[in-house]
Amino acid sequence: MAVKMRGAILPGNSTVELKDFEIPKPGFGQVLIRTKATTICGSDIRCIYREHTGKGAEGYIPGMIAGHEPCGLIIEEGEGLKRFKKGDRVIVYHISGCGVCNDCRRGYYISCTSKFRAAYGWQRNGGMGEYILADEKDLIALPDELTYKDGAQVACGFGTVYEAIEKIGVSGNDAVLVTGLGPVGLAALMLCKALGANMLIGIEMNDYRIDLAKKLGLVDHVFKPGEDTLDEILKLTRGQGVEKAIDCSASDPGRQLAIRATRSYGKIAFVGEGGTCTFNPSPDIIHGQKTIYGSWVTSLWKMEKLVDKLVRWNIHPDKLITHEFPLAQAPEAYALMASGNCGKVAVVFGNQDEK
């Protein structure tokens, strides 16, 4: 094994720097993973790549290896392992919680507020390096039926959407509206389709992503936002609106549309991070007896449940990856993701068929 490894850091000025790092040794309860695939999340662009705007849970420690959507192969074991071993294919849940607070005991490391909480790619080294040191408690088993790129998608985006879908309960009874068809919105459509939603409606401004949603067969109808968009949705739903809506746009107009295009007694999930929302509580929510859910990533056990469902449904999240780069081209990968003219962007390492 080489003494050094390469890793990508984000200085916060819309550039990427590749540096050499010592290959870490796993301690008690830890493993060393050879990274196989890491995908780029929109939050990396929003909070780190352009400038370091994140605070608290989204605060980036300068010099940390970026990437919080990693998947790979365990190549070295520390002492005290209880489940995983060398040779296992694993997804890394992207937050390492303290493990003993109420949220962690529920499996929601994302909501841990302990001083011991550290997110991969933010406050501890992440997946944009050739190797990643991870705690065993943060791992999800990757079945042989799924690719490493599937696993990278599950690590954040697909897990986040699955949590929201579980909260609002999508089934074959439902017409579903998704506002914002970036990678998370596309993931929402893919999962809602697998769950049998009887109509899928997307809202998006970017022509590339509209065409991608159509090409992948993920939407029945797609509209650009405009003054008549609400009326178009109401026409499709006999004037009633959709049963379920998921906002992935993080925009005020997108969230307003999600609320107003949902029928009485319907359910809405807010997934997109940041932004604001302006609405009139009585006509928009109270009189229609609608429910808005906030949803932030998912829990360990639901991520494991999702992985099992993906195998049973025979769907592959990696279908949303439109561009792949080696680590040496990480600058190009981040620049493309920042442009928005793509689906999901992945950085891949070595032989993807290695087990």
N, C-alpha and C positions, 0 to 999 in steps of 0.2 A: 504494500500500500504506500502511496506517495506520502511524503512528509507534509506537503502543503496541498491545499485545495483552492479552487477559484470560487469567488462569490461576488454577487452584485449588490452594491449599496446605492441608496438614493440621496444625493446631496440636497435635493429640494429646489433645484433650478432647472427642471425639465431635462436633466441629463442622468445617465447611469454610469457608475464607475465600477470597473472590475478590479478586484484586489485579491491578493493571496492571504489565506488564513491557515492557522494550524488546524489539522484534522483533530477534532475533539475525541476524548476517550470517555465512554459511557461509565457513569458512576452507578451507585446503588439505585435499582429501579429504573434504569435508563437503557436505551438502545442507540446504536449508531445506524443510521439509515443511509443507503446510497440513493440519492434522489433520482427518480426516473421521470417525473413530470411535475411542473408547477405552473399553474395558470395565474394570470394577472387579474386582480379584482378592481372594480371601479373605485373602491375606497382607497386603494393604493394611489390612484391618480388624483383623487379628490383631496387627500390629506397629506400625501408625502411627495409624490413625483414633481408636481409643479412648485409647491412650496410646503414647508412643514407647518400645516395649520392645525393638525390634530392635537387634542388635549386629552388628558386622562387616559381612558382605555384606548383612544386612537392616537396617543402621543408616540411619536417615533423617536427612538434614541439614535442620534446620528452615528453612522458607522456600523449599525446592525445589518446583517445580511437580510435583504428584503424577501418578500414572498410568503403569504400566509395560506396558500392553497397547495400544499405539497403532498406527494404520494411517492412511495418508493419501497425498497427492499431492505429488510434488516440484515446487516452484515456482521454486526458485533453485539454481543450481549454484555450488559453490566451484571453485577450480582443482584440477587433478590428478585428476579423476574418471576411472575406468578402465572402468566398466560402466554405471552408472545416469546418467540425464539428466533434465532438466526435462520434466515431463509423465508421468513414470513413476509408476504406482501401486505403493506399497511397504508392507510390514510392517516394523516396527522390532523386531529381536531385542532383548529388553529389557535385556541387559547388554552394555556396551561393554568388552570385555576388552583386555588389553595387546596382544594379537595375536602375541606372540613366545614365550610360555611353552609348555610341552608341552600343557597343556589347551587353550589357544587354537589351537595348530596342529592339534589334533584337531577343532576347531570348537566345543568346550565352553567358551564364554566364561563360562558360569555358574560353572564351577569355577576360574576364574582367581583366583589369590591375590596378584597383583601390586598394588603401591600405585597403579598406574595404572588398575585396574579401577574402573568406575563404572556403576551401574545406573540406567537411566532411571526417573525418578519416585522415586528413593531418594537417590542421590548426585549426580545431574545432572538438569536439568529434563526432565520426562516429558510424557505425552500429554494431561494435563488442561489444556492450553493451546491457543490457536487455532493456534499454529505450534510446531514442534519442530525443533531443530537436531540433526542426526544424522550420525554418521560413515558414509561409504559402506560400509565393511566390515561394518556392523551391519544391512544391509538385505536383505530377502527380497522378490523380485518377486511382486506380486499379480496373478494372471491375470485377464483380463477376465471369466471365467466366475464369479469369486467376488466377493462384495460387500466393501465396506470393513469391515462388521461381521463378516463371516467372517474377514477378515484380523486384526482385533483379537483374536478368539477364538484364532486360531492363535498369536499372539505369545507367549502364555504357556500357558494352560490346555490347549488341544488338543495343543500341542507337548509339554507335560509328560506327558500321558497316552500319546501316541504312543510316546515313548521307553520307557515302562514296558511297553507292549504288545509292542514290538520285543524287549525283553529276555526276556519270558516266552513269546512266540510263540503268539499266538491264531489259531486257524483253525476250520474247520468240524468238526474233531474234538472241539471243546471245549465243555463247559459252563463258564460263567464267572460268578463271584460278585463283585459290587462292593459294598463296604461304605461307606456314606456317599454320598448322592445329591445333594450340592451340585453346583455347576456342573462341577467336575472329575469327579465321579462320573458325572454325566449324559454328559459328553464321553466317558468310558471306555465307557459302554454304547453310545453312538452309533458309536464306532469299532469296537468288538467286533462289533456287529451287521453293519457293513459288511464285516468280515473273515469273516463267515459262522458265527460261534459258534452252536452248535445249541441252547443254552439260556442265557438271561440272567436272573440272579437278583440282585435289589437289596435292600439293607438300609438303612432310613431311618426316623427318628423323626418328621420334619416332614411333616405331612399335605399341605401345599402341594406339596412336592417329590415326594412319592409320587404325587399326582394328576398332576403334570406328566410324570413318567416314563411313567405309563400313557397319558396323552393323546397323547404323542409316539410311542407304540408301541415304547418302548425296553426294556421288561422283559417277560419271560414270567411271572415271579413276583416279588412284592415283599413283604417282611415287615418289621414293626417289631421291633426287638431285644427279646428276652425269653428266659426260661428254656428254652423249647422250640424256639427258632429253629434251633439246630444240628440237632435231630431232624427238623425240617421240611425242611431242605436235604438231609439224608441220605435221607429218604423220596423226594424228587424224583429222586435220583441212584442209586436201587437200593442204598442203603446204602454207596456208595463215596465220595461226595463229588465236588466239582467238579475238573476238570483244572487250572483256572487261577483265581486270585483276585487282586483288586486292592483294596487298602485306601486309601480316600480320606477316611476318617473322622478319622484322627489320634487316635482314642480307644483306650484299652487294651482295652475289650471288643470293639470292632470289629476290631482287629488279631488278638486271640485267636480270634475267630470265623473270620476269613479263613484263619488257620493250620489250625484244627481241622476246618473244612469242606472242606479240600482233600484229595483222595485221595492215596494213596501215589504217589510219584514226581512229584507235582504241583509247580506253581510259583506263588509268591506274590510280588506286587510291593507294596512300601510306598511310597505316593505322598504321602499326607497329612502335612503338616508339624507338628512339635511332638508333645507328649504322651509317653507311655511305652508299654511293652509287656511284659507278664508272661506267660511261658509256661514249660513244662517241656521242656527240650531233648530228652530221650530219647523220651518218648511222642509229643510234638507234632511233632518234626522228624526226629530221627535215625532212629528205628525205621521211620518212613514214607518215609525218604529224600527228604524234601521240600527245596525250595530257596527261600530268601527273597532277593529282590533289592531293594536300595535304588535309587530312581530320582529324580533331581533335574533337572527341566526337560529340555532336549534340546540337540542340537548344531545348528549352522547347516545342515549338509548334510542332516540328517534333517528339519529344518523345511522345507527346500526339497522334499524327497521327499514329505513329508506334503501340502504344497500341491498337488503334482502328483496325488497319489492322490485328494485331495478332488474334483478336477475329473473324474478318471476314474470315481470312484464316484458322482458327481453327488449329493453330500451337502453340506449347508450348515450349518456350526457356528452361524450366526446364528439357527437355529431354537430354540436354547436361551436366546436373549435374550427375556425376558418383559417388560421395562420399558426404555423409552428416555427420556432427559431431555436438554434443551439444557444448555449449560455454566452458564447462569444458575441452573439448578436442581440443580447439583451437590450442594448440601447434602442435598436430598431423595433424590438417587440414593444417596449413601453411607449415609444413615440406613436406607433400604430394604434395601440389601445387608447392613447390620449386623443387621437384624431376622431375616434368613433366610427370610422369606416371599416368596420370589422364585426365579426361575432366575438367569440372568445379567443384570446391569444394565449398560446402556451409556449413555455420554454421546456424543451425536452432534453434528456440526458441519456446517452448511450443506447444500448440495445433494449428496445421496448418489450421484446419477447423474453428477456431473461427472467428466470424464476429461481 
